[in-house]
Amino acid sequence: MFEITVEDSFDAAHCVKNYEGACRRLHGHTYRVRVAFRFADVDSSGMALDFRDAKRALRGVLDYMDHNYINDLPEFQVMNATAENVARFIYTRLKTEFDSIYCVSVWETATSCATYFDHE
């Protein structure tokens, strides 16, 4: 089994609705995102996935959110703009291009991360 990971970041603002803590107010983060892909084997070149392809796809999703108020994006009109839901959103977008996606982790700070898996 092989696991390929890529990381990138984006800057955005959000607020957490239906929450009584400080995060209910508008604030921003430099989000760090890690995406992992899993493969049973490599291809004839010895690669499971070209890092460039994974980075390009991830960058496309992050560019959509970069320097935005996440709560205003159409997808977040029906779900709260939490790190958990941001991870699920990125996962869902990348799943359309990569069946091999395993998980997406989103850090709001250097010490706080949420990870989304679409399996047990």
MODAMO-V175359 format. One line per field, one symbol per residue. ss: DSSP state (H for helix, E for strand, L for the rest). phi: phi as a letter, one per 40 degrees, with the letter a starting at -180 (. if undefined). psi: psi as a letter, one per 30 degrees, with the letter a starting at -180 (. if undefined). A space follows every 10 residues. Layout:
ss=???
phi=???
psi=???
This chain:
ss=LEEEEEEEEE EEEELLLLLL LHHHLLEEEE EEEEEEEEEL LLLLLLLLLL HHHHHHHHHH HHHHHLLLEH HHLHHHHLLL LLHHHHHHHH HHHHHLLLLL EEEEEEEEEL LEEEEEELLL
phi=.bbbbbbaaa babaaccfbc cccccdabac cbbbbbbbbc abcccgbcac ddccccccdc cccccdfbcd dccdcccbbc ccdcccccdc dcccccbbcc cbabbbccbc bbbbbbbbac
psi=kkkkkllall klllljlhkf affflklllj kkkkkkkkkf llaffgkekk eeeeeeeeee eeeefkhlje ffkefgfflk hleeeeeeee eeeffffjfg kelkkkkflf gjkkkkkhl.
